[in-house]
Amino acid sequence: MSILKRITSSPLVAAAFLMATSAIGPGFLTQTAVFTDRLGASFAFVILVSIILDIGVQMNIWRILTMSGMRAQDIANGVVPGSGYLLSALIAIGGLAFNVGNLAGTGLGLQVLTGMATETGAALSAAVAVGIFLMRDGLKWMDGLARGLGMIMILLTGYVVLHAHPPVALALKNSIFPEKLDAVSVITLVGGTVGGYICFAGGHRLLDSGVKGVEMLPRVDRSAITGITLAAVMRSLLFLAALGVVSQGLVLQQNNPAASVFQLAAGHNGYMLFGMVMWCAAITSVTGSAYTSISFIKTFHPSLARNEKWLIVAFIAISALTYVAIGQPVKVLVAVGALNGFILPLALGLMLLAAYRREWMKGYRHPAWLTLFGVVVIIALLWISVITLRKGIW
């Protein structure tokens, strides 16, 4: 059995890793360091609540996609004519903007490791991503990349945690009884982990692998929960590493808080490990974003489906050219981050409406508790999005 076949033998595992590594990008690393610096051990409570909400979002969306056998854009167009095109446009625009940031992350990672210019590192990383999709069975190689690099990120971050000596007992206590409460950070984490294209990455990958139908429901649930668990493990390890640093009274660098966590915890070796983790996080997000964004438009015309590989390549190339030409557009990335607060409620709302179209669900009945779960997330994300707009972040 080939190495490729061994690491991508299960489409359910592959979908879980694709979702998780799509979530674990440069923003994920920075966000965790910043919130830990701000909230201290109380951030454990935020992580726990966000994990519960994330599972609710993923189980809703993945169930509805796989039980109906339809992609999100086709479901949306069936529920509200034209909404699928709107959703696809929002996903593609957001995915493109985030991919510029992801490529900036690959450049930063390679700069730490080799000293090369970030633009050069981003261009080389884009070439790697393009090469993956140009290979025979490119999607399987994408699965293997997500799985392999996902495990590397977890192991390397775990090593840094051991050197950071975090107060684990204090973190566990605050996961249930937090000293500080911050609802905004909860919703921010939910948006960052399952917002935008991320919540559909694994579900669309399952459909492309032929996973659908009521008989696959238990496996779909396990795959969704596994994806969230992987992202949660990485988030928790980053949190513990950062908590170990800040609890010693050390100050994180504001321009790159995630890098300073690794460096302060494990010295120069830690800084080099940050470069590797950053590159792994960024390159897997590049491939995940490109694949998922194109999966939202390929069903609109047969020629688009036939040329999926070249559309993905073009998506990555445009992202790279944008970054090399103008650098990382910070304001655009912040605006698109806030936009995720609207994309997820819109997408989830359309999916929940579709869950009660019996002709689509083919014998599957969506649980009322999952629907309620989804409605709570929709209300919460809309609330924080309105607050974000009022603050004038856009």
N, C-alpha and C positions, 0 to 999 in steps of 0.2 A: 504494500500500500504506500502511495507517495506521501511526502510530507504535506502537500497541499490538501490531499484527501483526508488525512488524519485530523488536521486542524479545522477543517470546515465540514466535517461529516454530518453535523446536525444543523439544519436550517434554523431550528429553534434557538440553539446556543448562539449561532451566528447573528440572528436578529437581536438577541439580548446584548451582545457585545457591540453591535453597530449602534444601537440606541445609546448605550452607556458611553462609548467613546465619542459619539457625536455631541453628547452633553458635556463631556470633560474636555473643554477647550481652554484657550488662554484666559478668557474671561472667568471661567470656572475657578482656575487657580487663584487669580487676583481677587475675585469676589470672596472666596473663603478666607484668605489672609486678612482682607480689609474688615470683614464682619467679626472675625475672631479678635482682632485688635480693638474693635469698638465695643464688643459685648463680653469678651472674656469667656469664662466657662458657661455663661448663660446661652451662648450660641449653640450649645448641645441641644437645648430645648427647641430652638429654631430648626435645627437639622432634623430632629425626630418628627416634628409636626409636618415639615415639608416632605419628608419621605412618605408619610401616610397619605398626604394629598397627591403626591406624584403617583403612587400606586393606584389611587382612584382614577386619575386621569388616564393612565396607560391601560388599565384593565377595561375602562369604558371604550376607548378608541380602538384598541387592538381587537377586542371582542366584536365590535360592530363591523370593522373592516373584514375580518376573517370569516365571520358568520355569513355576511352578505356576499363575500367574494368580490367586492367592489372597492376601488380606490376612493380616497377621500373626495377628490374633485368630482368624480362621477356621482357619488352619493349626494354631495352638496347640490349639484345641478338638478338632481332628481327631486330633492326636497324643496329647494327654491331656485327656479330656473335662473341661470346666470351667476348664482353665488359660487359655483365651482370655479368659474373663470376668475372671479374676484379673489377667492381664496388662493388659487394657484399663482396669481400675480403677486399677492402679498408674500407668499412663501418664497417665490423665486427672487423677488427684490430683497427681502430680508436675508435669504440665504446667500445672495451675491455679496451684500454688504458685510455680512459676518465672515464670509470667506476671505475678504480682504484682511480682516483682523486675524483670521486663522493663519493666513500666509505670513502676516507680520510676526505672529508667534513662532512659526517655523524659522523665520530669519533670526529672531532673537535667540532661539534655542541653539542654532548652529553658530551664531556669533559667540555665545558663551563657550561652546565646545571647541571651536576652531579659531576664533578671532576674525572670521571673514565678515564682510559688510552684510548688514541685515537684508539689503536688497538682493545681494548675490545668493544668500542662503534661501530667501523666499523663492527666487527663480529656480534654484536647484530642486527645492522641495516640490514646486509645482511640476517640474519635469518628472520627478518620481511619481507623483500622483497621476499624471497623464500616462506614464508608462504602465502603471498598474491596469488602467482601464483599456489600454491598447493591447494588452496581452490576451491570449486565448483564455476564455473563462475568467475575464477580468473581474466580474462580480464576486467570484469565489476567492480571488486574490484579495479583493477588498475585505471580504469576511476574514480571511487569514490575517491580514494586517491589523484589523480591529482587535481580533482575539489576542494575537501575539503581543502587540504593543500595549494593549489594555493590561495584560498581566505584568508586563515590565513596569508600567507606571505604578501599579499597586505595590509591587515588591520594592522598588526604589524608594517610594515614599514611606513605606513601612520601615526601611532602614533608617531614614531620617528621624522618624518618630522615636526610635530606640535611643538616638543620640540627643533628642530634645528633652527627654525625661518629663513628659507632661503629667500634671496632677489628675490621673485617671479617675480617682474616687470623687474628686470635686466635679469633674465633667459628668460623671454618672448621676450624681446628686442633682446637678443643675438641669439634666435632661428631663427630669420630672418636676423639680421645684426650682425654677429659674429665679435668679436674683434680679434680672432685668427682663422686660418684655418688649418686643419690637415686632409688631405685626407686619410692618413694611418689609422687613428682612425675610419673613416667611414667604410672602408672595414673590419677592424678588428671586428667592431660591427656586420656587416652583416654576416661575417663568424661565429661569436660566437652565433648569434641568429638563423640562418637558415643553418649553415654549417654542413658538415658531415651527420650523420643520422637524424638530427633534422628536416630538410625540408621534410623528408618522413614520420615522425612519425604519424602525423595526417592523411595524405593521405592514408597510409596503414591501419590505424585504420578504416577509412571510408569504405574501401574495405572489411575489415573483418566484418563490420557491415551491408554489403549489399548495401551501398550507391553508386550508379553508374547510368549512363545514363543521357541523355540531360535534361530530366525533372527535375533532381536534381541540375542542374547547379546554379540557384540562391542561393540555400541553401549551396552548396559547397563553393561558393564565400564568403558568410557571415561567414561560419565556418572558412575559411582561414583568413579573415580579423579580426575576433574575436580573433583568436589565436595570431596574431601579436599584436593586441591592448592590450591584457592581458600582454604580455611580455613587451610592450612599457610602460604600466602603471607602472609596477614594476620597469623598468629601470628609468623612470622619477621620481618616488618616491625616489629611491636610490640616484639619481642625486641630487635632492633637499635637501635630508638629508645631503649628503656630501658637497654640496655647502654652506648650512647653517653653517657647521662646519668650512670649510676652509675660508669662507668670514669673519669669526671672528678672523682670524689669527692663528687658532689652527693648529697643525701639526699632520698629520696622521702617525701612526706607519707603517714603510715600510714592516715589516714582516707580518702584518695582517691589511691592511688599512681599509677593510670593518668593522672589529670588532671595530676599533678605532672610526669610524664614529658613530656607535650606542652608544658607551660608552661616547664619548665626547658630544654627543647630549643629552643623557638622563641618564647619570651616570650609576650606577650599574644595575639598572633596564634595561637600554638600552643594556648593555652588555649581560644580560640574554636573552633579546629579540633577540639579534644577534644569540645566540646559537640556539634558536628555529627556526628562519628564515633560518639559515644555514642548520639545520637538515632537515627541510621541503624541501628546495631547492635541497639538495643532494639526499635524499631518492627518491623523485619523478624523479630525473634525472637517478638514478640507475634503476628504473623500466622501464622508457621510453627508455633508451639506450638498455637494455636487450631485451625488446619486439621488438623494431625496428630492431636491429641487426639480430635477429633470423628470423624476417619476410623477410629478404633478402636472406635467404638460404632455407627456408622451401618449396619453390616451385620446387626445383631441383630434388626431389625424393618423392614419396608418403609416404615413411616411415618417412621422416623428418617432413612432415606436421602432421602425426599421433602423433609424439612425440614432438610437439612444446613446450608443457609445460615443459618437462624434459630438452630440450635444453636450455630454458630460465633459468631454475634452475641451470644447469651446468655453463652457462655463468656467472651468479651472483656468484656462488661458486668459479670459477676460478679467478674472479676479487678480491674476498675477500681474497683468499689464497695468491694471488700475493701481495696484500697490506700488509697483516700480515707478510709475509715472508721477503719482501725487503723494505717495506715502500713505500712512494709515489715517483715514479720515475720522478722527475721534468723534467729532460732533455727529457725523452720520451714524457711527456705530452706537452712540448713546441714544439717538433718536430711534433707530431700529430696535434697540433693546426695549425701549418703552412701547414700541409698536407691537412687540411680542405679547404685551399685556392685553392687546385687543385681538390679535390673531388667535390665541388659544381659546378665549371665550366664544368667538365666532365659530371656530372650527368645532369645538366640543358641543356647542349648542346645536349645530347642524347634524352632528353625528347622533346626538340624543334623540332628535326628532326622527331620524331615520330608523332608530332602534325599534320603533313601534309601527313600522311599515311591514306587515306580515309577509307580503309578497316578496320582500327582499331578504328577510331573515331566515326563510326556509326551515321553519319549525323551531327556531331558537326564540326564547322569550327572555327579554332583558330584565334583570332583577330590579325591583323598585329601589332597593338600597343603593345600587350603583348609580341609578339615575339621580337620586337625591345627592349622592356624593358629587356627581358632576355639576349639579346646579349650584351647590355650595362653592365649588371652585370657580365657576363662572362669575358669581356675584362678587367673590373676593377679588378676583383679578380685575374685574371692571372697576371696582372701588379704587384699587391702587393705581390703575391707569388714569383715572380721573384726577387723583391726587397728584400724580406725576405731571399731568398737563397743566394743572393749576400752578405748580411750582415753576413752570416755564422752562422745563428741561429741554423741550424741543426748541 
